[in-house]
Amino acid sequence: METLLETVDAGGAGLPVTAGRHEQMLWRLCRHRLSVAETAAHLDLPVSVVTILACDLIEAGHLTTRSQAPQVELPDLDTLQEVLDGLRRRLSA
């Protein structure tokens, strides 16, 4: 459910005309990287159905998956301590 889906850019080719309505909507939604759970909510479909549709599109090369969100660099402990000290000073004044 947390797997991220993303449309594969195939040079603007899009899906074949034989793609069903739900496949087309899923493919369009995934232009903006979304999780399986989010796409299910947007499409108002069960996660299991979206998973099957996504698998079909992945197999055909129209979608790709990302196992997790990109990692971000967390602030160092000194910065966090400065923020905490500043908040304490502000709240005690």
C-alpha positions in Angstrom: 0.0 0.0 0.0 2.9 2.3 0.6 4.6 1.5 -2.7 4.8 4.6 -4.9 3.6 4.5 -8.5 4.9 6.8 -11.2 4.0 7.1 -14.9 6.8 6.1 -17.2 7.6 8.9 -19.7 7.6 7.1 -23.0 8.0 10.2 -25.1 4.4 11.2 -24.7 3.1 8.0 -26.3 0.5 7.4 -23.6 -1.5 4.3 -23.2 -2.8 2.1 -26.0 -6.4 2.7 -27.1 -7.3 -0.7 -25.7 -6.6 0.5 -22.1 -9.7 0.5 -19.9 -11.1 3.6 -18.2 -9.7 2.7 -14.8 -6.3 2.0 -16.3 -6.3 5.4 -18.0 -7.3 7.2 -14.8 -4.7 5.4 -12.8 -2.0 6.2 -15.4 -3.0 9.9 -15.4 -3.0 10.1 -11.6 0.5 8.6 -11.4 2.0 11.5 -13.3 2.4 12.9 -9.8 4.0 10.1 -7.8 1.4 8.6 -5.5 1.1 5.5 -3.3 -1.2 2.6 -4.1 -3.4 3.6 -1.2 -3.7 7.2 -2.4 -4.6 6.2 -5.9 -7.2 3.8 -4.6 -8.7 6.6 -2.6 -8.7 9.0 -5.6 -10.3 6.3 -7.9 -12.7 5.2 -5.2 -11.6 1.6 -5.8 -10.4 -1.1 -3.4 -6.6 -1.3 -2.9 -6.6 -4.8 -4.3 -8.2 -3.7 -7.6 -5.7 -0.8 -7.9 -2.8 -3.2 -7.2 -4.0 -5.5 -10.1 -4.4 -2.5 -12.5 -1.0 -1.2 -11.5 0.6 -4.6 -12.0 -0.8 -4.8 -15.5 0.5 -1.3 -16.3 3.9 -2.0 -14.8 4.2 -5.2 -16.8 3.3 -3.3 -20.0 6.0 -0.7 -19.2 3.6 2.2 -18.5 4.1 2.6 -14.8 7.1 2.1 -12.5 7.4 1.7 -8.7 9.4 3.3 -6.0 9.7 1.4 -2.7 9.7 4.5 -0.6 9.8 8.3 -0.6 13.1 9.9 -1.3 15.3 10.2 1.8 15.7 13.7 3.1 18.6 14.9 5.1 17.6 15.6 8.7 19.0 18.7 10.6 22.0 18.0 12.8 21.6 17.9 16.6 23.2 21.3 17.1 20.5 23.0 14.9 17.7 21.2 16.7 19.1 22.2 20.1 19.3 25.9 19.0 15.6 25.7 17.9 14.6 24.1 21.2 16.5 26.7 23.2 15.0 29.5 21.2 11.5 28.2 21.7 12.1 27.8 25.4 13.3 31.4 25.7 10.3 32.7 23.7 7.8 30.8 25.7 9.2 31.7 29.1 9.2 35.5 28.2 
